[in-house]
């Protein structure tokens, strides 16, 4: 077993799980509710679709409709038994003991009747030196493992679960070693200097210099700048796409290496390529960071085996600034090599993330993918026309978003593939959702009393940073500063605010976001609305990534001076119709409104869908940070200053 099981969408009458084995496995699902009879469910072809991605790698997509619903709000132990060649069965305790907590014979799950306790986060970059927030979440789970009422309803991953565009050199070497070990399928490449994947892996520019692999045609100059991130981004971060993943095998190997410790055992002897001195020093730094990532990986995998995990892409799951503008799309999708790079990442996303959110909408695409895999069985090479046809289908696919009908309803937005393009100024950022998709969102919200909206990019961010992005856009530097926010496009921003004002949409919204590499919480009231409406913008980022600390301190301080709740500057922004109050992190030292530190977010909701507690659990071992409303903070401070009563 190479990776998994990962618990995906869980309902009383339906269980969806994901795992990868070195062969097509004969599996039996065992369910043992704390109160009730155990069940054995053989996973035949009706319940488990197997997609072969290499000679020794098969993705198992498990989708089980249960004849009798499982109980909610109680512990349910489960096991996946593998039938061995001798007829015996081996369970998770045998083939993945790292997934079990101390003293447990099997992993367990809880199907919560309400989504009132949610773990959430984004941006998990393996070679960032911070600790892994998923390991921190596993430690939290261990504290309440046997307390069903304290278990989170889900883990919501809000984007950048993998970084296909920002890959450490040692990670790329491990990817190539795993491709060889598992025999992941090769492919032909069009529009590149190299003819196929084998030539790519052998090429001297394969490490830290992949932008050199484009042919020296004038049409590729813009592609290098826009797609491979050739420009530095000194305002916020430095983009490094010089190890950008290219082939489907590379992206699939990346998923295995970021979700499971087992593949690392297969590539311990991955060779170090010949490097220039500046790249050799970088390799050493990245190796140290990856060593820490590998230490935390068993705990991260254990979390994914115990909690329902739902996921949505942001740009780094595919490529930096993915679909930023109409001009970006034209530049990339009209070039066969660039289109293949994006398409391969999208195939892998569908197989490893998207399918588990909403299995029913991927039936046709999975049939095509199965056909593509079948064509490779003879010579271990993907058929290029079939691969390109699948990529065309996925590039036009419009059902990546999904809805979870629970209490409250959870609506997860696709802010990447259905954008409101600026036709008049194609180089300017597109709106994050177009009018049609926003209309569909409004339809999902009608007559709901409360809703949780998952938007990978915050709807209401740090205003000063948004202003800097807007200025850069007007200067023609949108790609330089990641100029993507809801307020950057007037049409999309106005439509979203009108949805909030609608008399039949909820009175309480919680918006969960990531993307920005710092964490914050805002209480937002819509002015001039016919009824009171509250929006809580809650952001946790990153799981394993952070903002440059000194720069964020200055931006936060300037933002407090220029865009405080009473600042007249707010009237010159889209926020003139909003009253926005920042929540305060309790461990702040100098009045900070944002919190900088890798970790995982957690929010608890009351019966009306309002947040009663907002936490950022720090991955580095510091105490968890609580975001409090100003009045809560003031009352706690006053209580602390009261003298002790005399007895």
C-alpha positions, -999 to +999 in steps of 0.1 A: +000+000+000+016+032-012-007+059+002-040+061+021-066+053+029-078+089+030-113+095+042-131+117+016-168+124+015-186+107+043-224+104+047-245+079+067-255+061+035-223+066+015-186+064+021-159+076-003-122+067+003-090+070-017-059+049-017-030+038-039-015+003-040+013-012-060-012-035-077-050-038-081-061-050-047-088-074-036-103-053-007-130-057+019-143-028+040-151-036+076-172-012+096-176-016+134-199+011+150-194+015+187-231+006+192-242-019+166-233-049+146-201-049+124-204-051+087-182-066+059-185-052+024-165-068-004-152-040-027-159-053-061-159-033-093-192-017-084-177-001-053-140+003-062-127+017-095-090+010-101-070+034-123-035+021-132-010+049-134+021+027-138+034-009-138+033-009-099+009+019-090-029+017-090-053+043-076-083+028-059-114+050-059-137+035-033-174+046-034-198+025-012-235+030-011-247+014+022-279-005+023-284+006+059-273+040+071-245+043+096-252+060+130-241+096+135-222+112+163-207+080+175-173+063+169-171+039+140-140+018+136-131+007+102-106-015+084-096-023+048-086-060+045-064-070+016-067-105+004-032-119+000-020-145-026-023-173+000-059-164+008-053-147+041-064-112+049-042-083+062-057-051+077-044-016+082-026-026+114-005-049+092+002-028+061+000+008+076+006+007+113+016+044+113-021+052+107-031+039+141-031+058+174-014+042+204-035+012+217-059+012+187-065-019+166-081+000+138-086+037+127-120+052+134-143+079+120-172+100+133-201+110+110-212+143+126-248+153+122-238+190+123-209+208+107-203+229+138-166+220+143-144+225+112-107+222+108-095+242+078-063+255+062-043+259+030-008+262+015+012+231+025+047+235+009+069+206+018+102+225+017+092+255+038+111+253+071+079+256+092+064+225+109+034+208+093+000+220+105-015+186+096+007+170+122-005+196+147-041+187+138-034+150+143-021+159+178-054+177+185-074+148+173-054+124+196-066+145+226-103+136+218-099+104+199-126+085+219-149+116+224-172+116+194-188+149+204-154+167+203-143+154+170-143+178+140-169+172+113-143+177+086-110+189+075-115+215+048-084+221+027-088+254+009-061+252-018-025+246-025-025+211-011+004+205-034+029+229-051+032+217-086+050+249-096+074+253-067+093+221-061+125+216-041+154+200-059+156+170-035+118+165-039+122+164-077+149+138-073+126+118-051+099+122-076+121+109-104+133+080-083+097+070-075+088+072-111+115+047-119+106+024-089+069+023-097+072+024-135+049+054-137+039+059-173+060+079-198+046+104-223+055+124-254+060+161-252+051+186-280+065+222-281+095+216-259+132+210-265+128+175-252+108+149-271+094+129-242+094+125-205+125+103-204+145+130-222+131+156-198+143+136-167+178+132-182+183+168-195+209+189-177+183+217-173+158+194-155+169+207-121+165+244-113+165+254-150+134+240-166+125+273-182+153+266-206+134+236-221+111+258-242+121+262-278+138+295-287+108+310-305+097+345-301+062+333-290+078+316-260+092+348-245+058+357-230+053+321-220+085+320-200+075+352-181+039+343-175+040+305-171+074+297-156+073+327-132+105+342-146+100+375-129+109+380-092+082+391-068+100+411-042+069+428-028+054+397-013+073+366-021+098+351-046+083+329-072+104+299-081+090+278-109+123+265-122+115+229-111+080+231-123+064+197-126+057+188-162+045+152-167+015+134-153+040+109-137+058+137-119+025+152-105+012+118-094+045+110-077+043+143-059+009+134-045+022+101-032+052+118-015+032+146+002+004+123+015+022+092+027+056+082+043+057+049+025+070+061-009+099+078+008+111+044+020+113+034-017+135+063-027+160+066+001+188+061-023+177+087-048+209+101-065+219+137-063+222+152-098+252+173-109+245+209-098+261+243-101+275+257-068+246+281-062+221+252-068+241+229-045+238+253-016+201+256-022+198+218-024+213+215+011+188+240+025+159+223+009+171+189+021+171+201+057+135+214+054+123+182+037+138+161+065+115+179+089+085+174+065+092+137+064+093+134+102+058+149+105+044+129+075+032+098+094+011+121+117-003+140+087-013+107+070-029+095+103-051+126+104-063+120+068-072+084+078-094+096+107-112+127+095-134+135+065-112+156+041-127+179+015-105+198-009-106+226-035-078+238-057-060+271-058-033+282-082-003+262-069-022+229-072-018+236-110+005+265-116+012+300-101-013+326-112-034+300-129-060+318-151-051+351-137-062+371-167-076+365-202-042+373-216-026+346-193-051+320-206-045+329-243-007+328-238-007+294-220-035+274-237-024+282-272+010+266-265+010+228-266+037+223-240+021+248-216-013+233-221+000+198-214+017+210-182-016+225-169-036+196-182-014+170-164-018+188-131-055+190-137-057+152-144-038+145-112-060+169-092-092+152-105-078+118-095-063+127-062-086+156-049-116+165-071-131+131-074-135+126-037-155+158-033-182+149-059-177+115-074-208+115-096-197+143-119-165+126-129-179+094-144-172+103-180-138+118-173-127+087-154-138+064-182-116+084-206-087+083-180-092+045-177-089+043-215-058+064-214-043+040-188-052+010-209-034+024-239-002+026-218-003-011-206+016-024-237+046-001-237+043+020-205+037+051-225+005+073-226-012+078-259-007+115-267-040+121-287-061+104-259-042+123-232-048+156-251-085+148-255-089+143-218-070+175-211-094+194-234-124+179-215-110+190-181-100+225-193-137+230-202-151+212-172-173+234-150-182+212-120-152+215-097-172+233-071-195+213-046-221+216-019-224+197+013-260+197+025-254+196+062-262+221+091-251+247+081-249+242+044-213+243+031-206+257-004-171+253-018-164+277-046-143+272-078-125+306-081-101+294-108-119+280-139-151+301-142-137+336-142-152+369-152-127+379-179-118+415-186-124+416-224-116+453-227-083+449-208-073+413-212-040+418-192-059+429-161-070+403-135-102+385-142-130+384-116-127+353-095-162+340-106-182+350-136-218+361-136-232+327-143-214+309-115-223+337-091-260+332-101-257+295-094-242+304-060-271+326-052-295+298-061-277+274-037-281+300-009-318+307-013-339+301+018-309+289+038-307+304+073-269+301+075-240+290+053-203+283+053-187+294+020-152+282+012-134+307-010-097+299-015-090+336-018-104+357+011-135+377+001-124+405+025-087+407+029-061+431+043-071+463+025-036+478+021-023+447+003-053+448-020-046+485-028-010+476-036-022+449-059-046+473-076-018+499-082+005+472-096-023+461-119-027+496-134+011+497-138+010+465-158+025+444-131-004+421-121+018+390-124+045+405-102+023+408-071-003+380-074-031+406-080-059+383-072-087+393-048-124+396-049-124+434-050-100+436-080-129+431-105-159+455-101-185+432-116-176+402-095-173+422-063-207+440-068-224+408-077-211+391-046-222+419-023-257+419-039-260+382-031-253+390+005-280+417+004-307+394-011-337+390+011-339+352+007-302+344+013-289+336+048-285+361+076-253+345+088-223+336+067-189+322+076-163+325+048-134+302+052-103+310+031-065+305+028-040+316+001-023+346+018+002+329+042-012+346+073-043+342+094-070+367+105-107+370+112-131+399+104-167+405+114-184+421+084-219+438+084-236+448+052-249+484+054-283+494+040-296+459+040-333+452+046-324+428+074-293+423+096-267+402+078-234+391+093-204+378+074-174+364+093-143+362+071-120+336+087-086+329+071-060+303+080-028+301+060-006+284+056-005+248+068+032+247+060+040+282+048+045+317+062+046+353+051+080+372+054+077+382+091+091+417+091+072+427+059+039+415+073+045+434+105+049+467+085+019+460+062-003+451+092+008+483+110+002+505+079-031+489+073-043+497+109-033+533+104-048+538+069-079+515+069-091+513+105-129+508+108-135+546+111-110+556+084-125+578+056-103+560+031-128+530+033-153+552+014-131+551-017-131+513-018-157+486-024-160+484+014-179+516+017-211+495+019-196+474+047-188+478+084-157+457+090-144+449+125-111+429+129-109+402+155-078+403+177-053+375+181-049+369+219-011+364+217-005+396+198+024+418+211+021+451+193-015+454+183-014+429+154-046+421+136-031+393+116-013+362+128+018+349+111+026+313+118+021+279+101-006+258+116-042+247+112-074+267+118-105+256+137-139+272+140-168+262+162-203+274+152-235+278+172-270+266+161-275+298+140-242+292+122-223+320+140-187+314+151-184+310+189-147+302+189-120+308+162-085+293+168-053+290+149-033+261+162+004+268+157+025+241+142+057+251+160+044+241+195+034+276+207+000+278+224-030+280+201-040+316+191-076+326+197-092+354+176-116+374+197-140+402+190-129+435+204-156+435+231-146+400+242-110+411+243-118+442+264-139+423+289-112+397+294-086+425+299-108+442+324-114+410+343-076+404+344-070+438+359-096+433+388-078+429+421-082+396+439-110+396+464-100+394+500-113+366+522 
